[in-house]
Amino acid sequence: MNLGLAIFLIILALVGGLAGGFFLARRYMMKYFEENPPIDETMIRTMMLSMGQKPSERKINQMVNQMKAQSKNKNK
């Protein structure tokens, strides 16, 4: 009986840890994206306008592609 109880408690702790870890990580990521939203095309357009540049679609697409390439290189 003690062995069965031990196995049950180990499995219960594992499932509880996985569920708790999932929800804690989810809450952390939601808070992170709320504080640091990813930059999109409208934000780039607004930055360029505030710096006195006239944003063309070509410039915006070029900046978006550069940022994507930079993030890919950072992740490697």
PDB file of N, CA, C and O in Angstrom:
ATOM      1  N   MET A   1       0.815  -1.194   0.000  1.00  0.00           N
ATOM      2  CA  MET A   1       0.000   0.000   0.000  1.00  0.00           C
ATOM      3  C   MET A   1       0.857   1.256   0.000  1.00  0.00           C
ATOM      4  O   MET A   1       0.506   2.234  -0.660  1.00  0.00           O
ATOM      5  N   ASN A   2       1.961   1.255   0.715  1.00  0.00           N
ATOM      6  CA  ASN A   2       2.814   2.431   0.795  1.00  0.00           C
ATOM      7  C   ASN A   2       3.454   2.756  -0.558  1.00  0.00           C
ATOM      8  O   ASN A   2       3.629   3.926  -0.896  1.00  0.00           O
ATOM      9  N   LEU A   3       3.800   1.729  -1.326  1.00  0.00           N
ATOM     10  CA  LEU A   3       4.404   1.960  -2.642  1.00  0.00           C
ATOM     11  C   LEU A   3       3.393   2.597  -3.598  1.00  0.00           C
ATOM     12  O   LEU A   3       3.740   3.512  -4.345  1.00  0.00           O
ATOM     13  N   GLY A   4       2.178   2.129  -3.579  1.00  0.00           N
ATOM     14  CA  GLY A   4       1.124   2.692  -4.425  1.00  0.00           C
ATOM     15  C   GLY A   4       0.838   4.140  -4.054  1.00  0.00           C
ATOM     16  O   GLY A   4       0.636   4.980  -4.930  1.00  0.00           O
ATOM     17  N   LEU A   5       0.822   4.431  -2.768  1.00  0.00           N
ATOM     18  CA  LEU A   5       0.599   5.800  -2.298  1.00  0.00           C
ATOM     19  C   LEU A   5       1.748   6.709  -2.717  1.00  0.00           C
ATOM     20  O   LEU A   5       1.523   7.852  -3.114  1.00  0.00           O
ATOM     21  N   ALA A   6       2.953   6.216  -2.633  1.00  0.00           N
ATOM     22  CA  ALA A   6       4.118   7.011  -3.025  1.00  0.00           C
ATOM     23  C   ALA A   6       4.086   7.318  -4.519  1.00  0.00           C
ATOM     24  O   ALA A   6       4.354   8.451  -4.918  1.00  0.00           O
ATOM     25  N   ILE A   7       3.768   6.344  -5.341  1.00  0.00           N
ATOM     26  CA  ILE A   7       3.681   6.559  -6.789  1.00  0.00           C
ATOM     27  C   ILE A   7       2.572   7.562  -7.101  1.00  0.00           C
ATOM     28  O   ILE A   7       2.755   8.444  -7.940  1.00  0.00           O
ATOM     29  N   PHE A   8       1.430   7.434  -6.439  1.00  0.00           N
ATOM     30  CA  PHE A   8       0.320   8.367  -6.644  1.00  0.00           C
ATOM     31  C   PHE A   8       0.727   9.790  -6.275  1.00  0.00           C
ATOM     32  O   PHE A   8       0.437  10.730  -7.015  1.00  0.00           O
ATOM     33  N   LEU A   9       1.392   9.951  -5.146  1.00  0.00           N
ATOM     34  CA  LEU A   9       1.811  11.289  -4.713  1.00  0.00           C
ATOM     35  C   LEU A   9       2.854  11.886  -5.655  1.00  0.00           C
ATOM     36  O   LEU A   9       2.841  13.092  -5.901  1.00  0.00           O
ATOM     37  N   ILE A  10       3.750  11.067  -6.180  1.00  0.00           N
ATOM     38  CA  ILE A  10       4.758  11.550  -7.123  1.00  0.00           C
ATOM     39  C   ILE A  10       4.081  12.029  -8.410  1.00  0.00           C
ATOM     40  O   ILE A  10       4.414  13.090  -8.935  1.00  0.00           O
ATOM     41  N   ILE A  11       3.144  11.252  -8.903  1.00  0.00           N
ATOM     42  CA  ILE A  11       2.426  11.637 -10.128  1.00  0.00           C
ATOM     43  C   ILE A  11       1.594  12.891  -9.880  1.00  0.00           C
ATOM     44  O   ILE A  11       1.542  13.778 -10.732  1.00  0.00           O
ATOM     45  N   LEU A  12       0.949  12.972  -8.729  1.00  0.00           N
ATOM     46  CA  LEU A  12       0.151  14.136  -8.374  1.00  0.00           C
ATOM     47  C   LEU A  12       1.032  15.387  -8.283  1.00  0.00           C
ATOM     48  O   LEU A  12       0.639  16.453  -8.758  1.00  0.00           O
ATOM     49  N   ALA A  13       2.201  15.268  -7.685  1.00  0.00           N
ATOM     50  CA  ALA A  13       3.117  16.406  -7.578  1.00  0.00           C
ATOM     51  C   ALA A  13       3.623  16.822  -8.954  1.00  0.00           C
ATOM     52  O   ALA A  13       3.771  18.015  -9.220  1.00  0.00           O
ATOM     53  N   LEU A  14       3.886  15.869  -9.820  1.00  0.00           N
ATOM     54  CA  LEU A  14       4.345  16.168 -11.171  1.00  0.00           C
ATOM     55  C   LEU A  14       3.279  16.931 -11.962  1.00  0.00           C
ATOM     56  O   LEU A  14       3.577  17.937 -12.607  1.00  0.00           O
ATOM     57  N   VAL A  15       2.049  16.449 -11.906  1.00  0.00           N
ATOM     58  CA  VAL A  15       0.955  17.118 -12.617  1.00  0.00           C
ATOM     59  C   VAL A  15       0.720  18.512 -12.038  1.00  0.00           C
ATOM     60  O   VAL A  15       0.517  19.468 -12.787  1.00  0.00           O
ATOM     61  N   GLY A  16       0.745  18.632 -10.731  1.00  0.00           N
ATOM     62  CA  GLY A  16       0.564  19.942 -10.091  1.00  0.00           C
ATOM     63  C   GLY A  16       1.679  20.908 -10.454  1.00  0.00           C
ATOM     64  O   GLY A  16       1.419  22.088 -10.690  1.00  0.00           O
ATOM     65  N   GLY A  17       2.906  20.431 -10.502  1.00  0.00           N
ATOM     66  CA  GLY A  17       4.035  21.274 -10.879  1.00  0.00           C
ATOM     67  C   GLY A  17       3.960  21.731 -12.322  1.00  0.00           C
ATOM     68  O   GLY A  17       4.264  22.884 -12.632  1.00  0.00           O
ATOM     69  N   LEU A  18       3.555  20.826 -13.208  1.00  0.00           N
ATOM     70  CA  LEU A  18       3.410  21.202 -14.615  1.00  0.00           C
ATOM     71  C   LEU A  18       2.312  22.246 -14.806  1.00  0.00           C
ATOM     72  O   LEU A  18       2.495  23.218 -15.539  1.00  0.00           O
ATOM     73  N   ALA A  19       1.184  22.045 -14.151  1.00  0.00           N
ATOM     74  CA  ALA A  19       0.077  22.998 -14.278  1.00  0.00           C
ATOM     75  C   ALA A  19       0.462  24.348 -13.673  1.00  0.00           C
ATOM     76  O   ALA A  19       0.211  25.393 -14.273  1.00  0.00           O
ATOM     77  N   GLY A  20       1.060  24.329 -12.508  1.00  0.00           N
ATOM     78  CA  GLY A  20       1.491  25.578 -11.869  1.00  0.00           C
ATOM     79  C   GLY A  20       2.539  26.307 -12.692  1.00  0.00           C
ATOM     80  O   GLY A  20       2.469  27.527 -12.842  1.00  0.00           O
ATOM     81  N   GLY A  21       3.506  25.580 -13.225  1.00  0.00           N
ATOM     82  CA  GLY A  21       4.538  26.185 -14.056  1.00  0.00           C
ATOM     83  C   GLY A  21       3.979  26.792 -15.320  1.00  0.00           C
ATOM     84  O   GLY A  21       4.408  27.865 -15.742  1.00  0.00           O
ATOM     85  N   PHE A  22       3.016  26.109 -15.930  1.00  0.00           N
ATOM     86  CA  PHE A  22       2.390  26.626 -17.141  1.00  0.00           C
ATOM     87  C   PHE A  22       1.698  27.952 -16.866  1.00  0.00           C
ATOM     88  O   PHE A  22       1.893  28.917 -17.606  1.00  0.00           O
ATOM     89  N   PHE A  23       0.894  28.012 -15.814  1.00  0.00           N
ATOM     90  CA  PHE A  23       0.147  29.226 -15.539  1.00  0.00           C
ATOM     91  C   PHE A  23       1.051  30.368 -15.070  1.00  0.00           C
ATOM     92  O   PHE A  23       0.791  31.527 -15.393  1.00  0.00           O
ATOM     93  N   LEU A  24       2.101  30.061 -14.318  1.00  0.00           N
ATOM     94  CA  LEU A  24       3.047  31.114 -13.918  1.00  0.00           C
ATOM     95  C   LEU A  24       3.790  31.665 -15.133  1.00  0.00           C
ATOM     96  O   LEU A  24       3.971  32.878 -15.247  1.00  0.00           O
ATOM     97  N   ALA A  25       4.219  30.795 -16.037  1.00  0.00           N
ATOM     98  CA  ALA A  25       4.913  31.252 -17.243  1.00  0.00           C
ATOM     99  C   ALA A  25       3.977  32.055 -18.131  1.00  0.00           C
ATOM    100  O   ALA A  25       4.394  33.050 -18.724  1.00  0.00           O
ATOM    101  N   ARG A  26       2.725  31.643 -18.234  1.00  0.00           N
ATOM    102  CA  ARG A  26       1.740  32.372 -19.035  1.00  0.00           C
ATOM    103  C   ARG A  26       1.506  33.767 -18.471  1.00  0.00           C
ATOM    104  O   ARG A  26       1.458  34.742 -19.221  1.00  0.00           O
ATOM    105  N   ARG A  27       1.362  33.863 -17.162  1.00  0.00           N
ATOM    106  CA  ARG A  27       1.147  35.170 -16.533  1.00  0.00           C
ATOM    107  C   ARG A  27       2.370  36.068 -16.712  1.00  0.00           C
ATOM    108  O   ARG A  27       2.224  37.264 -16.963  1.00  0.00           O
ATOM    109  N   TYR A  28       3.575  35.504 -16.586  1.00  0.00           N
ATOM    110  CA  TYR A  28       4.797  36.283 -16.780  1.00  0.00           C
ATOM    111  C   TYR A  28       4.887  36.820 -18.211  1.00  0.00           C
ATOM    112  O   TYR A  28       5.224  37.987 -18.413  1.00  0.00           O
ATOM    113  N   MET A  29       4.590  35.980 -19.200  1.00  0.00           N
ATOM    114  CA  MET A  29       4.685  36.418 -20.595  1.00  0.00           C
ATOM    115  C   MET A  29       3.621  37.468 -20.921  1.00  0.00           C
ATOM    116  O   MET A  29       3.902  38.410 -21.662  1.00  0.00           O
ATOM    117  N   MET A  30       2.424  37.329 -20.391  1.00  0.00           N
ATOM    118  CA  MET A  30       1.387  38.332 -20.636  1.00  0.00           C
ATOM    119  C   MET A  30       1.803  39.678 -20.041  1.00  0.00           C
ATOM    120  O   MET A  30       1.597  40.722 -20.660  1.00  0.00           O
ATOM    121  N   LYS A  31       2.382  39.653 -18.851  1.00  0.00           N
ATOM    122  CA  LYS A  31       2.846  40.888 -18.217  1.00  0.00           C
ATOM    123  C   LYS A  31       4.003  41.489 -19.015  1.00  0.00           C
ATOM    124  O   LYS A  31       4.072  42.705 -19.189  1.00  0.00           O
ATOM    125  N   TYR A  32       4.909  40.641 -19.499  1.00  0.00           N
ATOM    126  CA  TYR A  32       6.057  41.122 -20.271  1.00  0.00           C
ATOM    127  C   TYR A  32       5.603  41.802 -21.560  1.00  0.00           C
ATOM    128  O   TYR A  32       6.083  42.886 -21.889  1.00  0.00           O
ATOM    129  N   PHE A  33       4.683  41.175 -22.288  1.00  0.00           N
ATOM    130  CA  PHE A  33       4.210  41.769 -23.539  1.00  0.00           C
ATOM    131  C   PHE A  33       3.366  43.016 -23.297  1.00  0.00           C
ATOM    132  O   PHE A  33       3.284  43.885 -24.164  1.00  0.00           O
ATOM    133  N   GLU A  34       2.743  43.110 -22.138  1.00  0.00           N
ATOM    134  CA  GLU A  34       1.997  44.313 -21.802  1.00  0.00           C
ATOM    135  C   GLU A  34       2.956  45.477 -21.550  1.00  0.00           C
ATOM    136  O   GLU A  34       2.681  46.610 -21.946  1.00  0.00           O
ATOM    137  N   GLU A  35       4.079  45.195 -20.891  1.00  0.00           N
ATOM    138  CA  GLU A  35       5.055  46.239 -20.594  1.00  0.00           C
ATOM    139  C   GLU A  35       5.955  46.537 -21.792  1.00  0.00           C
ATOM    140  O   GLU A  35       6.362  47.684 -21.974  1.00  0.00           O
ATOM    141  N   ASN A  36       6.273  45.540 -22.608  1.00  0.00           N
ATOM    142  CA  ASN A  36       7.175  45.682 -23.747  1.00  0.00           C
ATOM    143  C   ASN A  36       6.516  45.123 -25.002  1.00  0.00           C
ATOM    144  O   ASN A  36       6.831  44.008 -25.418  1.00  0.00           O
ATOM    145  N   PRO A  37       5.613  45.875 -25.607  1.00  0.00           N
ATOM    146  CA  PRO A  37       4.949  45.334 -26.792  1.00  0.00           C
ATOM    147  C   PRO A  37       5.919  45.222 -27.961  1.00  0.00           C
ATOM    148  O   PRO A  37       6.832  46.037 -28.086  1.00  0.00           O
ATOM    149  N   PRO A  38       5.731  44.223 -28.816  1.00  0.00           N
ATOM    150  CA  PRO A  38       6.598  44.091 -29.984  1.00  0.00           C
ATOM    151  C   PRO A  38       6.371  45.255 -30.955  1.00  0.00           C
ATOM    152  O   PRO A  38       5.255  45.760 -31.074  1.00  0.00           O
ATOM    153  N   ILE A  39       7.417  45.668 -31.635  1.00  0.00           N
ATOM    154  CA  ILE A  39       7.339  46.802 -32.558  1.00  0.00           C
ATOM    155  C   ILE A  39       6.714  46.332 -33.867  1.00  0.00           C
ATOM    156  O   ILE A  39       7.116  45.314 -34.430  1.00  0.00           O
ATOM    157  N   ASP A  40       5.728  47.087 -34.342  1.00  0.00           N
ATOM    158  CA  ASP A  40       5.095  46.752 -35.611  1.00  0.00           C
ATOM    159  C   ASP A  40       5.244  47.927 -36.576  1.00  0.00           C
ATOM    160  O   ASP A  40       5.902  48.922 -36.274  1.00  0.00           O
ATOM    161  N   GLU A  41       4.626  47.790 -37.725  1.00  0.00           N
ATOM    162  CA  GLU A  41       4.800  48.794 -38.781  1.00  0.00           C
ATOM    163  C   GLU A  41       4.259  50.161 -38.385  1.00  0.00           C
ATOM    164  O   GLU A  41       4.838  51.184 -38.750  1.00  0.00           O
ATOM    165  N   THR A  42       3.160  50.190 -37.645  1.00  0.00           N
ATOM    166  CA  THR A  42       2.606  51.485 -37.253  1.00  0.00           C
ATOM    167  C   THR A  42       3.520  52.208 -36.268  1.00  0.00           C
ATOM    168  O   THR A  42       3.616  53.435 -36.300  1.00  0.00           O
ATOM    169  N   MET A  43       4.185  51.467 -35.401  1.00  0.00           N
ATOM    170  CA  MET A  43       5.123  52.088 -34.464  1.00  0.00           C
ATOM    171  C   MET A  43       6.335  52.632 -35.207  1.00  0.00           C
ATOM    172  O   MET A  43       6.834  53.708 -34.876  1.00  0.00           O
ATOM    173  N   ILE A  44       6.813  51.898 -36.209  1.00  0.00           N
ATOM    174  CA  ILE A  44       7.948  52.377 -37.003  1.00  0.00           C
ATOM    175  C   ILE A  44       7.551  53.640 -37.758  1.00  0.00           C
ATOM    176  O   ILE A  44       8.321  54.599 -37.825  1.00  0.00           O
ATOM    177  N   ARG A  45       6.358  53.638 -38.322  1.00  0.00           N
ATOM    178  CA  ARG A  45       5.867  54.812 -39.054  1.00  0.00           C
ATOM    179  C   ARG A  45       5.790  56.027 -38.111  1.00  0.00           C
ATOM    180  O   ARG A  45       6.181  57.131 -38.491  1.00  0.00           O
ATOM    181  N   THR A  46       5.295  55.828 -36.906  1.00  0.00           N
ATOM    182  CA  THR A  46       5.188  56.913 -35.927  1.00  0.00           C
ATOM    183  C   THR A  46       6.569  57.418 -35.516  1.00  0.00           C
ATOM    184  O   THR A  46       6.770  58.625 -35.377  1.00  0.00           O
ATOM    185  N   MET A  47       7.518  56.509 -35.321  1.00  0.00           N
ATOM    186  CA  MET A  47       8.882  56.926 -34.968  1.00  0.00           C
ATOM    187  C   MET A  47       9.492  57.763 -36.079  1.00  0.00           C
ATOM    188  O   MET A  47      10.104  58.799 -35.816  1.00  0.00           O
ATOM    189  N   MET A  48       9.327  57.320 -37.317  1.00  0.00           N
ATOM    190  CA  MET A  48       9.903  58.061 -38.440  1.00  0.00           C
ATOM    191  C   MET A  48       9.272  59.445 -38.566  1.00  0.00           C
ATOM    192  O   MET A  48       9.974  60.421 -38.832  1.00  0.00           O
ATOM    193  N   LEU A  49       7.959  59.541 -38.378  1.00  0.00           N
ATOM    194  CA  LEU A  49       7.295  60.843 -38.428  1.00  0.00           C
ATOM    195  C   LEU A  49       7.785  61.760 -37.310  1.00  0.00           C
ATOM    196  O   LEU A  49       7.965  62.959 -37.524  1.00  0.00           O
ATOM    197  N   SER A  50       8.000  61.206 -36.130  1.00  0.00           N
ATOM    198  CA  SER A  50       8.465  62.028 -35.012  1.00  0.00           C
ATOM    199  C   SER A  50       9.902  62.489 -35.207  1.00  0.00           C
ATOM    200  O   SER A  50      10.307  63.508 -34.646  1.00  0.00           O
ATOM    201  N   MET A  51      10.681  61.747 -35.999  1.00  0.00           N
ATOM    202  CA  MET A  51      12.064  62.162 -36.295  1.00  0.00           C
ATOM    203  C   MET A  51      12.129  63.085 -37.502  1.00  0.00           C
ATOM    204  O   MET A  51      13.214  63.521 -37.886  1.00  0.00           O
ATOM    205  N   GLY A  52      10.983  63.389 -38.106  1.00  0.00           N
ATOM    206  CA  GLY A  52      10.959  64.310 -39.231  1.00  0.00           C
ATOM    207  C   GLY A  52      11.184  63.657 -40.577  1.00  0.00           C
ATOM    208  O   GLY A  52      11.403  64.357 -41.565  1.00  0.00           O
ATOM    209  N   GLN A  53      11.138  62.341 -40.648  1.00  0.00           N
ATOM    210  CA  GLN A  53      11.302  61.645 -41.925  1.00  0.00           C
ATOM    211  C   GLN A  53       9.933  61.286 -42.482  1.00  0.00           C
ATOM    212  O   GLN A  53       8.987  61.029 -41.737  1.00  0.00           O
ATOM    213  N   LYS A  54       9.849  61.274 -43.792  1.00  0.00           N
ATOM    214  CA  LYS A  54       8.602  60.854 -44.425  1.00  0.00           C
ATOM    215  C   LYS A  54       8.692  59.346 -44.668  1.00  0.00           C
ATOM    216  O   LYS A  54       9.511  58.894 -45.468  1.00  0.00           O
ATOM    217  N   PRO A  55       7.854  58.569 -43.982  1.00  0.00           N
ATOM    218  CA  PRO A  55       7.963  57.105 -44.117  1.00  0.00           C
ATOM    219  C   PRO A  55       7.325  56.610 -45.414  1.00  0.00           C
ATOM    220  O   PRO A  55       6.143  56.834 -45.671  1.00  0.00           O
ATOM    221  N   SER A  56       8.136  55.934 -46.216  1.00  0.00           N
ATOM    222  CA  SER A  56       7.593  55.265 -47.395  1.00  0.00           C
ATOM    223  C   SER A  56       7.450  53.783 -47.052  1.00  0.00           C
ATOM    224  O   SER A  56       8.086  53.286 -46.123  1.00  0.00           O
ATOM    225  N   GLU A  57       6.622  53.098 -47.799  1.00  0.00           N
ATOM    226  CA  GLU A  57       6.420  51.665 -47.552  1.00  0.00           C
ATOM    227  C   GLU A  57       7.725  50.896 -47.702  1.00  0.00           C
ATOM    228  O   GLU A  57       7.966  49.923 -46.987  1.00  0.00           O
ATOM    229  N   ARG A  58       8.554  51.329 -48.621  1.00  0.00           N
ATOM    230  CA  ARG A  58       9.834  50.647 -48.850  1.00  0.00           C
ATOM    231  C   ARG A  58      10.725  50.760 -47.616  1.00  0.00           C
ATOM    232  O   ARG A  58      11.318  49.771 -47.184  1.00  0.00           O
ATOM    233  N   LYS A  59      10.822  51.973 -47.042  1.00  0.00           N
ATOM    234  CA  LYS A  59      11.646  52.172 -45.846  1.00  0.00           C
ATOM    235  C   LYS A  59      11.103  51.362 -44.668  1.00  0.00           C
ATOM    236  O   LYS A  59      11.863  50.750 -43.918  1.00  0.00           O
ATOM    237  N   ILE A  60       9.791  51.368 -44.519  1.00  0.00           N
ATOM    238  CA  ILE A  60       9.189  50.647 -43.392  1.00  0.00           C
ATOM    239  C   ILE A  60       9.426  49.149 -43.534  1.00  0.00           C
ATOM    240  O   ILE A  60       9.803  48.483 -42.571  1.00  0.00           O
ATOM    241  N   ASN A  61       9.204  48.620 -44.735  1.00  0.00           N
ATOM    242  CA  ASN A  61       9.445  47.181 -44.950  1.00  0.00           C
ATOM    243  C   ASN A  61      10.908  46.834 -44.752  1.00  0.00           C
ATOM    244  O   ASN A  61      11.224  45.763 -44.234  1.00  0.00           O
ATOM    245  N   GLN A  62      11.807  47.724 -45.158  1.00  0.00           N
ATOM    246  CA  GLN A  62      13.237  47.486 -44.973  1.00  0.00           C
ATOM    247  C   GLN A  62      13.576  47.424 -43.476  1.00  0.00           C
ATOM    248  O   GLN A  62      14.334  46.555 -43.046  1.00  0.00           O
ATOM    249  N   MET A  63      13.015  48.344 -42.690  1.00  0.00           N
ATOM    250  CA  MET A  63      13.286  48.337 -41.255  1.00  0.00           C
ATOM    251  C   MET A  63      12.699  47.102 -40.580  1.00  0.00           C
ATOM    252  O   MET A  63      13.332  46.526 -39.696  1.00  0.00           O
ATOM    253  N   VAL A  64      11.505  46.689 -40.982  1.00  0.00           N
ATOM    254  CA  VAL A  64      10.885  45.492 -40.406  1.00  0.00           C
ATOM    255  C   VAL A  64      11.739  44.266 -40.721  1.00  0.00           C
ATOM    256  O   VAL A  64      11.967  43.426 -39.851  1.00  0.00           O
ATOM    257  N   ASN A  65      12.209  44.164 -41.959  1.00  0.00           N
ATOM    258  CA  ASN A  65      13.052  43.026 -42.340  1.00  0.00           C
ATOM    259  C   ASN A  65      14.375  43.035 -41.592  1.00  0.00           C
ATOM    260  O   ASN A  65      14.873  41.976 -41.209  1.00  0.00           O
ATOM    261  N   GLN A  66      14.958  44.223 -41.378  1.00  0.00           N
ATOM    262  CA  GLN A  66      16.198  44.309 -40.612  1.00  0.00           C
ATOM    263  C   GLN A  66      15.988  43.855 -39.173  1.00  0.00           C
ATOM    264  O   GLN A  66      16.819  43.144 -38.609  1.00  0.00           O
ATOM    265  N   MET A  67      14.871  44.271 -38.587  1.00  0.00           N
ATOM    266  CA  MET A  67      14.595  43.871 -37.206  1.00  0.00           C
ATOM    267  C   MET A  67      14.365  42.371 -37.101  1.00  0.00           C
ATOM    268  O   MET A  67      14.804  41.745 -36.137  1.00  0.00           O
ATOM    269  N   LYS A  68      13.681  41.786 -38.081  1.00  0.00           N
ATOM    270  CA  LYS A  68      13.469  40.336 -38.070  1.00  0.00           C
ATOM    271  C   LYS A  68      14.793  39.592 -38.202  1.00  0.00           C
ATOM    272  O   LYS A  68      15.032  38.604 -37.509  1.00  0.00           O
ATOM    273  N   ALA A  69      15.653  40.078 -39.101  1.00  0.00           N
ATOM    274  CA  ALA A  69      16.960  39.440 -39.279  1.00  0.00           C
ATOM    275  C   ALA A  69      17.802  39.566 -38.025  1.00  0.00           C
ATOM    276  O   ALA A  69      18.507  38.631 -37.645  1.00  0.00           O
ATOM    277  N   GLN A  70      17.727  40.729 -37.380  1.00  0.00           N
ATOM    278  CA  GLN A  70      18.505  40.931 -36.166  1.00  0.00           C
ATOM    279  C   GLN A  70      18.011  40.021 -35.037  1.00  0.00           C
ATOM    280  O   GLN A  70      18.818  39.488 -34.274  1.00  0.00           O
ATOM    281  N   SER A  71      16.697  39.842 -34.927  1.00  0.00           N
ATOM    282  CA  SER A  71      16.184  38.969 -33.881  1.00  0.00           C
ATOM    283  C   SER A  71      16.524  37.506 -34.158  1.00  0.00           C
ATOM    284  O   SER A  71      16.746  36.742 -33.218  1.00  0.00           O
ATOM    285  N   LYS A  72      16.571  37.099 -35.437  1.00  0.00           N
ATOM    286  CA  LYS A  72      16.969  35.737 -35.772  1.00  0.00           C
ATOM    287  C   LYS A  72      18.430  35.513 -35.401  1.00  0.00           C
ATOM    288  O   LYS A  72      18.784  34.457 -34.876  1.00  0.00           O
ATOM    289  N   ASN A  73      19.284  36.508 -35.672  1.00  0.00           N
ATOM    290  CA  ASN A  73      20.699  36.372 -35.339  1.00  0.00           C
ATOM    291  C   ASN A  73      20.894  36.364 -33.823  1.00  0.00           C
ATOM    292  O   ASN A  73      21.782  35.676 -33.319  1.00  0.00           O
ATOM    293  N   LYS A  74      20.090  37.106 -33.108  1.00  0.00           N
ATOM    294  CA  LYS A  74      20.200  37.154 -31.641  1.00  0.00           C
ATOM    295  C   LYS A  74      19.808  35.814 -31.022  1.00  0.00           C
ATOM    296  O   LYS A  74      20.393  35.387 -30.027  1.00  0.00           O
ATOM    297  N   ASN A  75      18.812  35.153 -31.618  1.00  0.00           N
ATOM    298  CA  ASN A  75      18.329  33.885 -31.076  1.00  0.00           C
ATOM    299  C   ASN A  75      19.270  32.727 -31.348  1.00  0.00           C
ATOM    300  O   ASN A  75      19.177  31.697 -30.680  1.00  0.00           O
ATOM    301  N   LYS A  76      20.166  32.863 -32.302  1.00  0.00           N
ATOM    302  CA  LYS A  76      21.091  31.758 -32.615  1.00  0.00           C
ATOM    303  C   LYS A  76      22.196  31.647 -31.621  1.00  0.00           C
ATOM    304  O   LYS A  76      23.052  30.770 -31.744  1.00  0.00           O
TER     305      LYS A  76
END
